[in-house]
Amino acid sequence: MKKEVLTSSRLGESCTRIKHDSGLTVCLYPMKGFSSAFAIFGTRYGSVDTTFKTNEDADLITVPEGIAHYLEHKLFEGEECNAFENFAKTGAYSNAFTSFDSTAYHFSCSDRFTENLHTLLDFVQHPFFTDENVQKEQGIIAQEIKIYLDDPGWRVFFNGLGAVYHNNPVRIDIAGTVESIAQINKELLYRCYKTFYNLNNMTLAIAGNFDPDEALAVCDEMLEPSKDIGLRTVVPDEPREVKEKRVTQKLYCALPLFQLAFKMPELTGRECVRQYMIWNILLDTALGSFSPFYSKFYDEGLINDTFSASVFKGRGFFLPIVGGDSRDPDRICEEVKKELTRLKKDGLPRADFDIVKKMTYGDLVGGFNSVGSVAKGMMNADFGGIGVFDGLDIAAEVTYDDVMDALCGLDAENSSLSVIEPLER
């Protein structure tokens, strides 16, 4: 095993990152004074990973949209029992999620940690798919997809992604479509499992009240060595310009919903995290709840407390997004563009920048008081090619000039507006 100790001079804390002999990366962060532990076992496999190739493939392989989410649903179901049941017997809480670029399984517990870690490593490494249970799941997931088709908040988001991107699979719902999941069978599930659940493509992160030596002993016992298969995922080429400037749909809602997304180039590694920090500070300073912009249009009734500005990022995508409810979405979005254009010339208020930067840094520090946040942070950092403490250093190093450079480089017109209009009952 290769072991690396990561230390934060800012927090006075450290964690250990290990490349286990099995191929898995293991991140361990014991936290004194905490009564619970949190473990998360994840893979770099999400909804965008529909085209890929390994050393064993002659050509690129393309699979149906939604298969990563489908696989997550099925993995909890073992040959003899459901993994949820085993966790429940020990009093542990367990769950899983599929995002655009990762899938993860996790549990939290206050005791019987090693027993629960056995369960986690066991069921994730031993899939059980049959024609019958795969077919049964299609109906369940199809119903879930149909429910979200009528959800205004869900639709304004994905309609917006579809307006921004021409080819990037992030524009497709994580669960896929009713048509795409109908193509999924057990052979495809096993193929994707063997490709993406290779331990060289995965990370186990544990934080809280646990014994690192006991955790590693469980890893030594349970992990099945994997050969690096040279996995490469492919994201289609994406034009710089947005696909559509405006998209609209009518659904049942009290007020129109809107989402204004600014298309940015793909970013990776440390620079992705740096720009993420810069843009969040920029947006919060310019448009956040303490800004003159927010106060003015809140008082006018053009926005309400649903109004927000944040960054949506991941492997292959980076979007500053402004959204919420408004009786006049087109006007508020034009006002957002006007304000950002004005601030390019006049500059952001320095005092406001200083306050927002300190708040951003404080929120990051606060995240280290949660075992779940720490474990997820270690996994996400490892997937992003950085250390768990790097975000703190990056946030502390952001300058006013960094934020103004980002703002001045923004093409506000290379954006897409997604609107959900109320459907009359």
N, C-alpha and C positions, 0 to 999 in steps of 0.2 A: 504494500500500500504506500502511496505517496501522500504525505501529510503536510498541510500548510496552515499556519496559524495567522489569522487576520485580526489586527488590533486597531482599535479606534482611540486615538489620543484625546479626541473630543469627549468621548463617553467614558473612557477608562475601562473599556470592556473588550473582550476578544471572543472569537469563535474559531472553530477548526473546520477546514475543508479537506476532505480526503478523497483521493481517487482509489476506490476499492478495487481489489484484484478482479472482481467480477466485471468491472467496467463502469459501475455506477459511481456517481459523485455523491458523497455523503457530507452534509453540513450539520455540525453539532454546536449548539449554543446553550449550555447550561445557564440557568438564571436563578441566582440565589434569592430566597425569600418568596418564591412563587410556589403555589400549592399544586398547580396543574402542569401538564405537558401537552404539547401539540406536535404531531408528526404529519408531514405531507409528502406524498410520493407522486411525483409528476413526470410527464413526458413532454418533450417539445413537439407536440402534435395537436393541432387545432383545426378549425373548420377551413382555414385557408390552404391546408396541405392536401390538395386534391391531385396534384401532379408531382411525381417523385421518381427517383432512380437510385438503385444501389449497385454495388460492384457486381452483383449477380444478375442484373438486368441488362439485356441488350439495348432496349429502348426505354423511353420515358413511359411510366404507368400513370393513367388517369382513372380515378375512381369517382363514384357518385358523390355529390354534395351532401353533407350531413352525416357522413359515415363516422367521423371522429366522435360526434355526439352520440350516435347510435351505439358505438362500441362501449362508450362509458356507461350507458344504460345497462348493457348486457353483462358487463364485467363483474358487477356485484353478485350476479346470480351464478353460484357454483353448482357442481354436480350433485352435491349432497344437501347443501343449505345455502341460504342467502347470507352474505357477509354482514349485512345489517344486523341479523339476528345474533351473530357471534359477538359483535360489539355491544349490543344491548345487554347481553348476559353479564358483561363486566361493568356496566354502568357508563360506558364510554359513549360519546356523541360522535357520529361519523357522517360523512357526506362526500360529495364529489362534484366537480364542475368541468365543463368544456368551454373554453374561450376561443377566440379567433386563432390563437397561436400556441395554446397549451391545453393539456388535460391533466387533472390532478385528483387524487383521492386522499382524504385526511381523516384524522380522529383527534379528539381531545379527551383527556382523562385525568383523574386525581389519584388513582392507584391502579395496580395491575398493568403497569406500562408495558413491560416486556411481553406479556400475553397479548396485549392489543397490537404491539408492533409485529408479533408473529402473524396475527390475523391479516394485518395490512399487507405485509410482504408476500404472504401466501396467496391471497385471492387475486392480487394484481398480477402475479406471475403465473396464474393457472386459469386461463380462460376456459369457458365451457359453452360452446355454441352448438345448437342443433337446428335442424330445419324447422322444428316445431316452435322452439322458443324465439327464434329469429322472426318467424312469421307473426307470432303473437305480438311482438314488440312493435311491428310496423303499424298496427292499428292504434297503439297507445301514442306513439310519436306523431303519427298523422293527426290525431286529435289535438295534440299539443300545438302543432303547427297551425292548425285551423283556428285555435283560440287566439293565438298571437296575431293572426291576420286582421282581427277586429280590435286590436289594442292600439289606441291612438299614439301612446308614447312609444310603443315598439315600432309602429309603422312610420312615424315621422323620422325616426332614427335610420331605419333601413332604407326607406325611400330616399333619404338624404345621401346615404352611402352609394346607392345606385345612381344618383345624380352626379356624384363626384367622380366615381371610378368607371372607366370603360371596361376593363378586363380583370382587375384585381378581384380575387374571390372573396375578399372581405365584404363585398357588396351583397353577398348571399347570406341569408339567415343561417345562424350557426346550426340549427337543426335541419337545414336543407329545405327541400320542397316535398310535397306529397308525391310528386312524380319521381324525384331523385331517390327517395328512400325506398320506393317500390322496387328499385333495381338491386338493393342490398341483399346479399345472401350470406350464409355462414362461411363460404369459401373466401369471399371478399373481406369479411371481418377477420378471419384468421390471417389473411395476407397482410392487412393493415396492422394487425396486432404484432405479427412477427417482424414487421419493418420498423414500426415506430416505438414499440415497447421493448426494443433492444436496450439493455441497461446502459450502453454507451450513449444513449440519447435521453437518459433520465437522471433525475436528481431526487434524493431523499433528504429532507431537511427536518430537524428536530430542535425544538426550543422549550425551555421551561425547567420543570422539576423532574430530572431523570439522570441516570448514571451513564455517562458516555461509554464506559467500558462495557456495561451490560448491553447497550444499544449496538455497539460494534460486534459483540459476541453473537447477537441475534442476526446481524447482517452476515457474519461469517457462516452461520448455520443455514440461513434461509436463501441467500442470494445464489442464483444459478449463473455461472460464468457465461458471458456473451462475447461473441466475436464482433469486432467493429466491421460493419458491412458497407461503410462508405456512403451512408445515406445523404442524399442531396435532394432538397425540395426546390420546386421551380415556381416562381411567381411570374405570370405573363407580363410582357412589356406594357408599360402604362404611359399614355401621353401625358404631357405636363398640364394640359388644359383640362378643365372639368368637362364631363360628358354633357350635362344639362345645367342651365342656369337656374331653372325653377321647376319644381314638381309639386303637384297638388293632389290630394285625395280627400274624399268626404267620408267621415265616420261620425258616430255618435259621441259628442263631447260638448262641454259647456261653453268653452272658448276655443278659438283657433289655437293650434299648437304650431310652433315653428322651430326650425333648426337651420342655422347659417353656418356652413362649413367652408373653411379656407384650405384649398389644396396645397400641400407642401411636398417636397421630395422625400423619398424614403431615407430614414436615418438608422444607424446601427451603433451598437456598443456604447461607449462612454459619451460620444457626441449626441446620441439619441437622448440619453438621460440629461445631459447638459441643456439641450434645447428644450426638453420637457420642463425642466426647472425654469428656464428663462421665460418660456411662453406662459406658464402658469402665473409667474410673478407679473408679467406684462399684462395679461388679461385681467388679473385681479386688481392691479393698480388702475388700469384704464376703465374697467367696466364693472368691477366688483361692488359689493354692497356698501362700501365706504366711499365710493367714488362720486364726484359731482354728477356724472352721467347717470348713474343709478338713481340718485336722489331726485334728479329733475324729472325723469320719465316715470318713476314710481309715483311721484306726486301728481303727475298728469294722468295717471291711470293707464298708461300705455303698457307698462309691465307690472308684474306682481312678484311675490316672493318665490315663484318658480323660475325666475330669470337666473341664468347661470352662464358662466364662460369657463371652459376648461379645455384640456388637451386629450384627444383620443389617439393613443399610439400603440404600436405593436410591431411585430415582424412584418415589414413590407408596407406599413402605413403610418402616417403622422398627420393629424388634423386638429388645428385649433377650431373649437366649436362654440357657438353662442346659441342659446335656445331657451324656450319656456313657453308660457301662454301669453297671448296678446290679442286685443281686439283689432289691431291693425299690424299684422306681421310684416308686411312690405315696408311700412313706414319705419318701424323700429329697426329693421335690418339696414335700411338706408341711413338711419341715424347712427348706427354702430359703425358703418363704413366711414361716414363723415367724421365721427369722433376719432377714429384711428388715423385718418388722413390728417386731421388737425393736429393730433399729438405728434405726428412725424415732424411737423414744422415747429410747433411750440415746445415740444418735449414733455415727457411725463413729469408730474410734480415729484421732485426729489424726496421730499419728506414722506410722501405717500409710498414711494418706492421703498424707502428704508423700513417703514412699518410693515409693508407686505412681505418683504424679504425676511424680516425677523419672525413674522407669523408663520411663513412657510418653513423656515428652519425649525421653529418650535414644534410644528405639527410633525415633522420628521422625527425629532427627538422623542416626542410623545408616543410615536409608534413602537418604540423599543420598550414600552411598558406593557405590551400585550404579547403573550406567547404566540398567539395565532399570527399576528402581524409580523413578528420576527421570523417565524418559520416560513411564511409565505414570501417575506422579503428576501430571505436567503435563496429560496428556490428561484424567484423571479430574477434576482441579481445574477445567479449562476447561468440561467437561460440567456440573459442579456450580455454575458461575458464580462461582468464586473463583480466587485466584492460588495457584500451587504452594507458596509459602512461608506462606500464611495459616494452614495447619494448625499450624505451629510456634507462631505467635503466639497462636492460640486455645488450644492446650494449655498454654502458659505462663501464660495469663490465668485459667485455671480455678481457682476458689477452693473452699475447704471448704464455704462456704455454698451455692455453686452445686450441689455434689454432694448436700448434705443437702436442698436444695429439690427436686431431682429425685426423691430417695428418698421424701420426704414426699408427693409428688404421685402416687406409684405406687399403682395399684389392683391389688394382687396377685391378686385373685380374677378379674379380667378377663384370664384366661390360659387357654391350652390345653395339655394334656399329650398327647403322642404317645408310644406305647409299641410296641416290637416285642418280642413274646414268643417264646422259643425253640420251634421246631417239633420235636416228637419224631421221631427218625429211625426 
